[in-house]
Amino acid sequence: MKLKTFRYNKVKSTNDIAIKKINSGYTNGVVLTNMQSRGRGRHGRIWISKNGNLFVSIFFEIKKNINIKKLTIKNCELIESIITKIIKKKISIKKPNDILVNKAKICGILQEIVEKNNKKYIIIGIGINIIESPYLKGYKTTFINKFLNKKISKLIVFNKVKTLYEKKIKYLNKCM
């Protein structure tokens, strides 16, 4: 399935934009921004958005009887596979939705389900630290380019994420 890309320079939250797109009639897509002023994590936590990192939300229609825990695991595994190919390091998933390298957070995923016109949609917000990681008191963080001799851009990582999801949307819907 081809995902339409919606690009922005700065938004409050890519998940919020995805909700607006669903409410305006889009059934799938991917929201990409350079900056988020109010990116969020689970339980209302703030996602600190450093310029140059990847902030993206993927959305598509899902079956009504979705198993959100299974979907969370699958989404973490998909992003883990991308990061593993880029940095060739052992990566772990800290349940339910963080991806770690050497016990330091490199990525967070926030999933939301929305209903519109009796249909369900999943929004998968993904934040990947590429060029810099925020300082979080009591929580180690890291970024992709720390592990690379030749630096990678967020657009290259974005294209890998988008391409993988375009290939896997049907698979994700089947395993729920």
Backbone as a printed PyTorch tensor [residue, N CA C, xyz], in Angstrom:
tensor([[[  0.8340,  -1.1740,   0.0000],
         [  0.0000,   0.0000,   0.0000],
         [  0.8820,   1.2410,   0.0000]],

        [[  0.6160,   2.1480,  -0.8760],
         [  1.3670,   3.3920,  -0.9580],
         [  0.8410,   4.3770,   0.0770]],

        [[  1.7310,   4.9850,   0.8330],
         [  1.3600,   5.9750,   1.8500],
         [  1.6340,   7.3780,   1.3280]],

        [[  0.6320,   8.2490,   1.3850],
         [  0.8150,   9.6450,   0.9900],
         [  1.6090,  10.3470,   2.0870]],

        [[  2.6160,  11.1090,   1.6840],
         [  3.4440,  11.8300,   2.6470],
         [  2.9590,  13.2650,   2.8020]],

        [[  2.7930,  13.6720,   4.0550],
         [  2.4320,  15.0460,   4.4050],
         [  3.6400,  15.6320,   5.1340]],

        [[  4.2850,  16.6260,   4.5320],
         [  5.5050,  17.2170,   5.0950],
         [  5.2170,  18.5810,   5.7110]],

        [[  5.8470,  18.8150,   6.8660],
         [  5.6890,  20.0810,   7.5700],
         [  7.0450,  20.5230,   8.1120]],

        [[  7.1870,  21.8260,   8.3150],
         [  8.4000,  22.3270,   8.9360],
         [  8.3050,  22.1950,  10.4530]],

        [[  7.1540,  22.6220,  11.0240],
         [  6.9780,  22.5470,  12.4740],
         [  5.5070,  22.3110,  12.7830]],

        [[  5.2580,  21.3680,  13.6710],
         [  3.8960,  21.0760,  14.1360],
         [  3.9420,  20.9090,  15.6530]],

        [[  2.7690,  20.9030,  16.2610],
         [  2.7280,  20.5900,  17.6900],
         [  3.0640,  19.1200,  17.8830]],

        [[  2.3860,  18.2560,  17.1150],
         [  2.5860,  16.8150,  17.2310],
         [  2.2090,  16.1510,  15.9110]],

        [[  3.0330,  15.2410,  15.4310],
         [  2.7030,  14.5340,  14.1920],
         [  1.4630,  13.6630,  14.3730]],

        [[  1.2620,  13.1070,  15.5680],
         [  0.0450,  12.3200,  15.8100],
         [ -1.2010,  13.2060,  15.7060]],

        [[ -1.1190,  14.4340,  16.2050],
         [ -2.2550,  15.3540,  16.0900],
         [ -2.5770,  15.6470,  14.6250]],

        [[ -1.5530,  15.8330,  13.8110],
         [ -1.7730,  16.0840,  12.3770],
         [ -2.3930,  14.8480,  11.7290]],

        [[ -1.9330,  13.6610,  12.1040],
         [ -2.5070,  12.4280,  11.5510],
         [ -3.9990,  12.3410,  11.8860]],

        [[ -4.3740,  12.7050,  13.1030],
         [ -5.7910,  12.7100,  13.4860],
         [ -6.5710,  13.6720,  12.5920]],

        [[ -6.0140,  14.8460,  12.3510],
         [ -6.6790,  15.8240,  11.4690],
         [ -6.8310,  15.2690,  10.0550]],

        [[ -5.8220,  14.5790,   9.5670],
         [ -5.8940,  14.0000,   8.2210],
         [ -6.9850,  12.9380,   8.1480]],

        [[ -7.0740,  12.1040,   9.1650],
         [ -8.1290,  11.0800,   9.2090],
         [ -9.4920,  11.7600,   9.2380]],

        [[ -9.6340,  12.7880,  10.0670],
         [-10.9150,  13.4920,  10.1770],
         [-11.2940,  14.2120,   8.8880]],

        [[-10.2940,  14.5300,   8.0540],
         [-10.6080,  15.1950,   6.7830],
         [-10.7470,  14.1990,   5.6250]],

        [[-10.7200,  12.8790,   5.9390],
         [-11.0510,  11.8950,   4.9180],
         [ -9.9180,  11.0190,   4.4130]],

        [[ -8.7010,  11.2570,   4.8240],
         [ -7.5900,  10.4030,   4.3910],
         [ -7.6470,   9.0770,   5.1550]],

        [[ -7.4320,   7.9810,   4.4460],
         [ -7.4910,   6.6570,   5.0840],
         [ -6.1140,   6.1350,   5.4510]],

        [[ -5.0610,   6.7330,   4.8900],
         [ -3.7050,   6.3390,   5.2560],
         [ -2.7490,   7.4480,   4.8660]],

        [[ -1.5840,   7.4030,   5.4630],
         [ -0.5820,   8.3980,   5.1380],
         [  0.5450,   8.3820,   6.1520]],

        [[  1.4830,   9.2750,   5.9200],
         [  2.6050,   9.4240,   6.8350],
         [  2.8870,  10.9220,   6.9800]],

        [[  2.9880,  11.3610,   8.2270],
         [  3.2340,  12.7640,   8.5480],
         [  4.6880,  12.8940,   8.9730]],

        [[  5.3980,  13.8060,   8.3260],
         [  6.8120,  14.0460,   8.6110],
         [  6.9940,  15.5230,   8.9320]],

        [[  7.7580,  15.8040,   9.9710],
         [  8.0390,  17.1960,  10.3140],
         [  9.5030,  17.3590,  10.7160]],

        [[  9.9890,  18.5830,  10.5800],
         [ 11.3470,  18.8920,  11.0380],
         [ 11.3860,  19.1120,  12.5460]],

        [[ 10.2560,  19.5760,  13.0890],
         [ 10.2360,  19.9420,  14.5010],
         [  8.8390,  19.7460,  15.0760]],

        [[  8.7890,  19.3250,  16.3260],
         [  7.5320,  19.2360,  17.0790],
         [  7.6590,  20.1340,  18.3060]],

        [[  6.6480,  20.9290,  18.5650],
         [  6.7000,  21.7760,  19.7590],
         [  6.0660,  21.0830,  20.9610]],

        [[  5.1900,  20.0940,  20.6900],
         [  4.5310,  19.3710,  21.7770],
         [  4.4410,  17.8860,  21.4640]],

        [[  5.5680,  17.3120,  21.0430],
         [  5.5940,  15.8750,  20.8220],
         [  5.2820,  15.1780,  22.1280]],

        [[  4.6440,  14.0250,  22.0410],
         [  4.2700,  13.3760,  23.2930],
         [  4.6150,  11.8980,  23.2890]],

        [[  4.7500,  11.3990,  24.4950],
         [  4.9930,   9.9850,  24.7120],
         [  3.8110,   9.3920,  25.4530]],

        [[  4.0160,   8.2260,  25.9900],
         [  2.9390,   7.5570,  26.7250],
         [  2.6170,   8.2980,  28.0180]],

        [[  1.4010,   8.1270,  28.4480],
         [  0.9130,   8.6810,  29.7170],
         [  1.1110,  10.1940,  29.8240]],

        [[  1.0060,  10.8870,  28.6940],
         [  1.1170,  12.3410,  28.6880],
         [  2.5200,  12.8810,  28.8350]],

        [[  3.5090,  12.0020,  28.7870],
         [  4.8990,  12.4730,  28.8810],
         [  5.2580,  13.2730,  27.6290]],

        [[  6.2530,  14.1080,  27.7490],
         [  6.7050,  14.9410,  26.6320],
         [  7.8070,  14.2010,  25.8720]],

        [[  7.7320,  14.2530,  24.5400],
         [  8.8300,  13.7570,  23.7030],
         [  9.6460,  14.9760,  23.3170]],

        [[ 10.8980,  15.0030,  23.7350],
         [ 11.7620,  16.1420,  23.4450],
         [ 12.2570,  16.0130,  22.0120]],

        [[ 11.9190,  17.0100,  21.1970],
         [ 12.1980,  16.9680,  19.7630],
         [ 13.4160,  17.8200,  19.4320]],

        [[ 14.5250,  17.1520,  19.1770],
         [ 15.7530,  17.8510,  18.7930],
         [ 15.8050,  17.9460,  17.2690]],

        [[ 16.1040,  19.1330,  16.7610],
         [ 16.1490,  19.3600,  15.3160],
         [ 17.1500,  18.4130,  14.6520]],

        [[ 16.7330,  17.7920,  13.5590],
         [ 17.5950,  16.8490,  12.8450],
         [ 17.2480,  15.4010,  13.1290]],

        [[ 16.4440,  15.1730,  14.1790],
         [ 15.9760,  13.8210,  14.4760],
         [ 14.7060,  13.5460,  13.6750]],

        [[ 14.2460,  12.3130,  13.7060],
         [ 13.0860,  11.9200,  12.9100],
         [ 11.8230,  11.9220,  13.7560]],

        [[ 10.8080,  12.6500,  13.2850],
         [  9.5000,  12.7060,  13.9180],
         [  8.4730,  12.3850,  12.8430]],

        [[  7.8120,  11.2580,  12.9860],
         [  6.9190,  10.7860,  11.9370],
         [  5.7340,  10.0520,  12.5600]],

        [[  4.5810,  10.1620,  11.9170],
         [  3.4080,   9.3860,  12.3170],
         [  2.8380,   8.7130,  11.0750]],

        [[  2.6360,   7.4230,  11.1890],
         [  2.0670,   6.6230,  10.1130],
         [  0.6450,   6.2730,  10.5340]],

        [[ -0.2960,   6.4040,   9.6050],
         [ -1.6710,   6.0390,   9.9500],
         [ -2.3170,   5.2490,   8.8230]],

        [[ -3.1830,   4.3040,   9.2280],
         [ -3.9170,   3.4960,   8.2660],
         [ -5.0860,   2.8180,   8.9610]],

        [[ -6.0390,   2.3670,   8.1530],
         [ -7.2190,   1.7000,   8.6860],
         [ -6.8510,   0.3130,   9.1990]],

        [[ -7.4870,  -0.0760,  10.3010],
         [ -7.2340,  -1.3890,  10.8960],
         [ -8.5470,  -2.1300,  11.1150]],

        [[ -8.4320,  -3.4260,  11.3540],
         [ -9.5990,  -4.2280,  11.7000],
         [-10.1210,  -3.7940,  13.0670]],

        [[-11.3800,  -4.0010,  13.2860],
         [-11.9980,  -3.5620,  14.5470],
         [-11.5240,  -4.3430,  15.7620]],

        [[-11.1700,  -5.6080,  15.5830],
         [-10.8010,  -6.4570,  16.7220],
         [ -9.2890,  -6.5190,  16.9170]],

        [[ -8.6630,  -5.3900,  16.9120],
         [ -7.2070,  -5.2980,  17.0010],
         [ -6.7080,  -5.6850,  18.4020]],

        [[ -5.5720,  -6.3620,  18.4190],
         [ -4.8770,  -6.6500,  19.6680],
         [ -3.7430,  -5.6300,  19.7780]],

        [[ -3.9510,  -4.5840,  20.5530],
         [ -3.0030,  -3.4680,  20.6190],
         [ -1.6390,  -3.8990,  21.1490]],

        [[ -1.6100,  -4.8590,  22.0810],
         [ -0.3230,  -5.3190,  22.6160],
         [  0.4920,  -6.0080,  21.5280]],

        [[ -0.1730,  -6.8490,  20.7270],
         [  0.5120,  -7.5150,  19.6140],
         [  1.0310,  -6.5010,  18.6020]],

        [[  0.1870,  -5.5090,  18.3130],
         [  0.5780,  -4.4880,  17.3440],
         [  1.7680,  -3.6750,  17.8510]],

        [[  1.7810,  -3.3710,  19.1330],
         [  2.9020,  -2.6330,  19.7250],
         [  4.2020,  -3.4160,  19.5400]],

        [[  4.1600,  -4.7050,  19.8210],
         [  5.3490,  -5.5560,  19.6580],
         [  5.8060,  -5.5560,  18.2020]],

        [[  4.8780,  -5.7230,  17.2770],
         [  5.2170,  -5.7620,  15.8470],
         [  5.8260,  -4.4430,  15.3870]],

        [[  5.2560,  -3.3240,  15.8400],
         [  5.8030,  -2.0240,  15.4550],
         [  7.2150,  -1.8290,  16.0040]],

        [[  7.4380,  -2.2380,  17.2350],
         [  8.7920,  -2.1470,  17.8050],
         [  9.7670,  -3.0180,  17.0150]],

        [[  9.3290,  -4.2050,  16.6470],
         [ 10.2050,  -5.1010,  15.8780],
         [ 10.5320,  -4.5250,  14.5030]],

        [[  9.5720,  -3.8700,  13.8600],
         [  9.8340,  -3.2630,  12.5520],
         [ 10.8850,  -2.1540,  12.6630]],

        [[ 10.7140,  -1.2690,  13.6300],
         [ 11.6700,  -0.1640,  13.7890],
         [ 13.0270,  -0.6950,  14.2500]],

        [[ 13.0090,  -1.6890,  15.1230],
         [ 14.2560,  -2.3190,  15.5680],
         [ 15.0240,  -2.8670,  14.3660]],

        [[ 14.3240,  -3.4890,  13.4180],
         [ 14.9940,  -4.0720,  12.2460],
         [ 15.6710,  -2.9910,  11.3990]],

        [[ 15.0410,  -1.8320,  11.2920],
         [ 15.6390,  -0.7300,  10.5270],
         [ 16.8970,  -0.2170,  11.2200]],

        [[ 16.8010,   0.0430,  12.5190],
         [ 17.9480,   0.5990,  13.2570],
         [ 19.1020,  -0.4010,  13.2800]],

        [[ 18.7850,  -1.6850,  13.4300],
         [ 19.8270,  -2.7170,  13.4410],
         [ 20.6230,  -2.7270,  12.1340]],

        [[ 19.9300,  -2.5670,  11.0200],
         [ 20.6110,  -2.5440,   9.7160],
         [ 21.4930,  -1.3110,   9.5570]],

        [[ 21.1220,  -0.2220,  10.1990],
         [ 21.8910,   1.0230,  10.0640],
         [ 23.1360,   1.0070,  10.9430]],

        [[ 22.9980,   0.6070,  12.2040],
         [ 24.1360,   0.7500,  13.1220],
         [ 24.8190,  -0.5590,  13.5020]],

        [[ 24.2700,  -1.6840,  13.1380],
         [ 24.9110,  -2.9830,  13.3770],
         [ 25.2960,  -3.1880,  14.8470]],

        [[ 24.4020,  -2.8070,  15.7210],
         [ 24.5940,  -3.0030,  17.1610],
         [ 23.4510,  -3.8470,  17.6940]],

        [[ 23.6780,  -4.4500,  18.8690],
         [ 22.6110,  -5.2010,  19.5050],
         [ 21.5940,  -4.2060,  20.0570]],

        [[ 20.3800,  -4.3900,  19.6250],
         [ 19.3070,  -3.4910,  20.0240],
         [ 18.2890,  -4.2810,  20.8260]],

        [[ 17.7210,  -3.6340,  21.8270],
         [ 16.7040,  -4.3080,  22.6280],
         [ 15.4420,  -3.4550,  22.6780]],

        [[ 14.3500,  -4.1290,  22.9610],
         [ 13.0720,  -3.4510,  23.1190],
         [ 12.7460,  -3.4380,  24.6020]],

        [[ 12.5070,  -2.2470,  25.1210],
         [ 12.0570,  -2.0980,  26.5090],
         [ 10.5500,  -1.9310,  26.4290]],

        [[  9.8560,  -2.9510,  26.8900],
         [  8.3990,  -2.9260,  26.7800],
         [  7.8290,  -1.7490,  27.5390]],

        [[  6.8050,  -1.1290,  27.0030],
         [  6.0900,  -1.6060,  25.8310],
         [  6.5430,  -0.9990,  24.5100]],

        [[  7.2890,   0.1430,  24.5170],
         [  7.4580,   0.8390,  23.2440],
         [  8.7520,   1.6290,  23.0730]],

        [[  9.7870,   1.2730,  23.7970],
         [ 11.0710,   1.9640,  23.6440],
         [ 12.0780,   1.0380,  22.9810]],

        [[ 12.9420,   1.6190,  22.1720],
         [ 14.0130,   0.8580,  21.5440],
         [ 15.3280,   1.3950,  22.1030]],

        [[ 16.1560,   0.4510,  22.5770],
         [ 17.3890,   0.8080,  23.2660],
         [ 18.6150,   0.2590,  22.5450]],

        [[ 19.7110,   1.0030,  22.6480],
         [ 21.0330,   0.5400,  22.2270],
         [ 21.9310,   0.7220,  23.4420]],

        [[ 22.5980,  -0.3530,  23.8540],
         [ 23.4340,  -0.2960,  25.0550],
         [ 22.6740,   0.2930,  26.2510]],

        [[ 21.4390,  -0.1210,  26.4130],
         [ 20.5630,   0.3060,  27.5160],
         [ 20.2170,   1.7960,  27.4960]],

        [[ 20.4080,   2.4480,  26.3440],
         [ 20.0640,   3.8630,  26.1990],
         [ 18.9770,   3.9990,  25.1270]],

        [[ 17.9950,   4.8380,  25.4040],
         [ 16.8530,   4.9980,  24.4940],
         [ 17.2770,   5.7270,  23.2200]],

        [[ 16.9570,   5.1030,  22.0930],
         [ 17.2420,   5.6940,  20.7880],
         [ 15.9440,   6.0140,  20.0430]],

        [[ 14.8440,   5.3750,  20.4730],
         [ 13.5760,   5.5360,  19.7710],
         [ 12.4060,   5.2930,  20.7270]],

        [[ 11.3490,   6.0560,  20.5030],
         [ 10.0960,   5.8390,  21.2120],
         [  8.9590,   5.7690,  20.2130]],

        [[  7.9600,   4.9640,  20.5270],
         [  6.8080,   4.7860,  19.6490],
         [  5.5460,   5.0430,  20.4700]],

        [[  4.6610,   5.8660,  19.9400],
         [  3.3820,   6.1430,  20.5840],
         [  2.2650,   5.7690,  19.6170]],

        [[  1.4340,   4.8300,  20.0270],
         [  0.3180,   4.3930,  19.1880],
         [ -0.9860,   4.9430,  19.7360]],

        [[ -1.8440,   5.3500,  18.8260],
         [ -3.1710,   5.8110,  19.1960],
         [ -4.1640,   5.2110,  18.2150]],

        [[ -5.3590,   4.9130,  18.7150],
         [ -6.4230,   4.4110,  17.8580],
         [ -7.5150,   5.4730,  17.8040]],

        [[ -7.9820,   5.7650,  16.5760],
         [ -9.0610,   6.7280,  16.3810],
         [-10.1730,   6.0710,  15.5680]],

        [[-11.3670,   6.4880,  15.8250],
         [-12.5060,   5.9940,  15.0480],
         [-13.1210,   7.1480,  14.2760]],

        [[-13.4650,   6.8480,  13.0190],
         [-14.1050,   7.8460,  12.1560],
         [-15.0310,   7.0940,  11.2120]],

        [[-16.2910,   7.4970,  11.1560],
         [-17.2830,   6.8640,  10.2750],
         [-17.3330,   5.3470,  10.4480]],

        [[-17.3520,   4.9130,  11.6980],
         [-17.4490,   3.4880,  12.0310],
         [-16.2510,   2.6670,  11.5480]],

        [[-15.1160,   3.3140,  11.3400],
         [-13.8770,   2.6280,  10.9640],
         [-12.8240,   2.9840,  12.0050]],

        [[-11.8740,   2.0520,  12.2090],
         [-10.7840,   2.2740,  13.1600],
         [ -9.4860,   2.5310,  12.3930]],

        [[ -8.6950,   3.4290,  12.9460],
         [ -7.3910,   3.7630,  12.3770],
         [ -6.3360,   3.6980,  13.4740]],

        [[ -5.1860,   3.2190,  13.1100],
         [ -4.0470,   3.2360,  14.0250],
         [ -3.1320,   4.3810,  13.6040]],

        [[ -2.6170,   5.0830,  14.5840],
         [ -1.5940,   6.1050,  14.3480],
         [ -0.3650,   5.6420,  15.1090]],

        [[  0.7360,   5.5240,  14.3900],
         [  1.9880,   5.0740,  14.9910],
         [  2.9680,   6.2440,  14.9420]],

        [[  3.1280,   6.9100,  16.0690],
         [  4.0740,   8.0190,  16.1690],
         [  5.4470,   7.4630,  16.5060]],

        [[  6.4280,   7.8320,  15.7080],
         [  7.7790,   7.3030,  15.8840],
         [  8.7580,   8.4700,  16.0000]],

        [[  9.5270,   8.4620,  17.0760],
         [ 10.5930,   9.4400,  17.2450],
         [ 11.9090,   8.6870,  17.3320]],

        [[ 12.8140,   8.9860,  16.3990],
         [ 14.1260,   8.3260,  16.3900],
         [ 15.2050,   9.3940,  16.5260]],

        [[ 16.0580,   9.2300,  17.5330],
         [ 17.1910,  10.1380,  17.7090],
         [ 18.2530,   9.7870,  16.6740]],

        [[ 18.5170,  10.7190,  15.7850],
         [ 19.4820,  10.4750,  14.7080],
         [ 20.7610,  11.2740,  14.9130]],

        [[ 20.6410,  12.5860,  15.1240],
         [ 21.8530,  13.4010,  15.2310],
         [ 22.1630,  13.8650,  16.6540]],

        [[ 21.1850,  13.7190,  17.5360],
         [ 21.3700,  14.1990,  18.9070],
         [ 20.3080,  13.5400,  19.7840]],

        [[ 20.6250,  13.3730,  21.0570],
         [ 19.6180,  12.8350,  21.9700],
         [ 19.4210,  13.8140,  23.1230]],

        [[ 18.2000,  13.8790,  23.6340],
         [ 17.9440,  14.8020,  24.7450],
         [ 18.5130,  14.2640,  26.0450]],

        [[ 18.7510,  15.1490,  26.9570],
         [ 19.1400,  14.7470,  28.3000],
         [ 17.8720,  14.4870,  29.0880]],

        [[ 17.7630,  13.3020,  29.6520],
         [ 16.6250,  12.9540,  30.5020],
         [ 17.1670,  12.5050,  31.8530]],

        [[ 16.7830,  13.1790,  32.8770],
         [ 17.2630,  12.8470,  34.2160],
         [ 16.8630,  11.4140,  34.5650]],

        [[ 17.8460,  10.5970,  34.9030],
         [ 17.5840,   9.2250,  35.3090],
         [ 17.3070,   8.2580,  34.1750]],

        [[ 17.5310,   8.6800,  32.9160],
         [ 17.2330,   7.8100,  31.7810],
         [ 18.2720,   8.0640,  30.6910]],

        [[ 19.0620,   7.0450,  30.3700],
         [ 20.1000,   7.2140,  29.3540],
         [ 19.4710,   7.2770,  27.9620]],

        [[ 20.0110,   8.1610,  27.1280],
         [ 19.5640,   8.2840,  25.7430],
         [ 20.7750,   8.2500,  24.8180]],

        [[ 20.5270,   7.9530,  23.5620],
         [ 21.5910,   7.9280,  22.5700],
         [ 21.0050,   8.2690,  21.2060]],

        [[ 21.8620,   8.2780,  20.1790],
         [ 21.4090,   8.6190,  18.8330],
         [ 22.1980,   7.8180,  17.7980]],

        [[ 21.6070,   7.6360,  16.6330],
         [ 22.1690,   6.7740,  15.5860],
         [ 23.5640,   7.2100,  15.1540]],

        [[ 23.7540,   8.4880,  14.8520],
         [ 25.0300,   8.9350,  14.2870],
         [ 26.2110,   8.7910,  15.2460]],

        [[ 25.9350,   8.5860,  16.4970],
         [ 26.9970,   8.3320,  17.4810],
         [ 27.7470,   7.0400,  17.1300]],

        [[ 27.0570,   6.1100,  16.4650],
         [ 27.6230,   4.7960,  16.1610],
         [ 28.1410,   4.6730,  14.7340]],

        [[ 28.1010,   5.7610,  13.9630],
         [ 28.4680,   5.6920,  12.5480],
         [ 29.6730,   6.5640,  12.2280]],

        [[ 30.5210,   6.0720,  11.3320],
         [ 31.6130,   6.9000,  10.8140],
         [ 31.0690,   7.8850,   9.7880]],

        [[ 30.2240,   7.3820,   8.8950],
         [ 29.5870,   8.2310,   7.8960],
         [ 28.1640,   8.5120,   8.3800]],

        [[ 27.8740,   9.7620,   8.6570],
         [ 26.5940,  10.1390,   9.2410],
         [ 25.4410,   9.8700,   8.2760]],

        [[ 24.2770,   9.5840,   8.8440],
         [ 23.0780,   9.3140,   8.0570],
         [ 22.0760,  10.4390,   8.3120]],

        [[ 21.3090,  10.7850,   7.2930],
         [ 20.3260,  11.8570,   7.4480],
         [ 18.9680,  11.2930,   7.8430]],

        [[ 18.1370,  12.1560,   8.3980],
         [ 16.7950,  11.7140,   8.7850],
         [ 15.9710,  11.3180,   7.5680]],

        [[ 16.2320,  11.9160,   6.4000],
         [ 15.4590,  11.5540,   5.2080],
         [ 15.7540,  10.1330,   4.7480]],

        [[ 16.9770,   9.7020,   4.9120],
         [ 17.3040,   8.3120,   4.5710],
         [ 16.5800,   7.3720,   5.5310]],

        [[ 16.6060,   7.6810,   6.8130],
         [ 15.9130,   6.8520,   7.7990],
         [ 14.4000,   6.9020,   7.5390]],

        [[ 13.8820,   8.0890,   7.2480],
         [ 12.4570,   8.2290,   6.9470],
         [ 12.0560,   7.3300,   5.7720]],

        [[ 12.8260,   7.3590,   4.7060],
         [ 12.5010,   6.5370,   3.5290],
         [ 12.5070,   5.0480,   3.8640]],

        [[ 13.4200,   4.6350,   4.7290],
         [ 13.4500,   3.2290,   5.1600],
         [ 12.1890,   2.8760,   5.9560]],

        [[ 11.7810,   3.7690,   6.8480],
         [ 10.5850,   3.5440,   7.6570],
         [  9.3470,   3.5020,   6.7630]],

        [[  9.2050,   4.4900,   5.8950],
         [  8.0280,   4.5640,   5.0190],
         [  7.9370,   3.3340,   4.1170]],

        [[  9.0390,   2.9630,   3.4910],
         [  9.0580,   1.8070,   2.5920],
         [  8.6880,   0.5270,   3.3320]],

        [[  9.2340,   0.3390,   4.5210],
         [  8.9350,  -0.8650,   5.2900],
         [  7.4480,  -0.9260,   5.6510]],

        [[  6.8900,   0.1910,   6.1010],
         [  5.4640,   0.1920,   6.4490],
         [  4.5820,  -0.0040,   5.2190]],

        [[  4.9630,   0.5390,   4.0940],
         [  4.1780,   0.3160,   2.8740],
         [  4.1190,  -1.1750,   2.5340]],

        [[  5.2050,  -1.8790,   2.8160],
         [  5.2490,  -3.3220,   2.5590],
         [  4.5130,  -4.1300,   3.6210]],

        [[  4.4550,  -3.6310,   4.8600],
         [  3.9920,  -4.4350,   5.9910],
         [  2.5830,  -4.1210,   6.5080]],

        [[  1.8840,  -3.1510,   5.9510],
         [  0.5610,  -2.7990,   6.4770],
         [ -0.3890,  -3.9910,   6.4210]],

        [[ -0.4280,  -4.6950,   5.3110],
         [ -1.3060,  -5.8640,   5.2180],
         [ -0.9110,  -6.9210,   6.2510]],

        [[  0.3890,  -7.1350,   6.4050],
         [  0.8940,  -8.0880,   7.4000],
         [  0.4660,  -7.6790,   8.8090]],

        [[  0.5810,  -6.3940,   9.1310],
         [  0.2040,  -5.9050,  10.4560],
         [ -1.2810,  -6.1400,  10.7110]],

        [[ -2.0910,  -5.9170,   9.7230],
         [ -3.5410,  -6.1380,   9.8770],
         [ -3.8890,  -7.6120,  10.0300]],

        [[ -3.0890,  -8.5070,   9.4320],
         [ -3.3630,  -9.9430,   9.5280],
         [ -2.9850, -10.5020,  10.8970]],

        [[ -1.9440,  -9.9780,  11.5050],
         [ -1.4610, -10.5830,  12.7510],
         [ -2.1310,  -9.9960,  13.9810]],

        [[ -3.2020,  -9.2680,  13.8010],
         [ -3.8930,  -8.6900,  14.9510],
         [ -5.0350,  -9.5740,  15.3050]]])
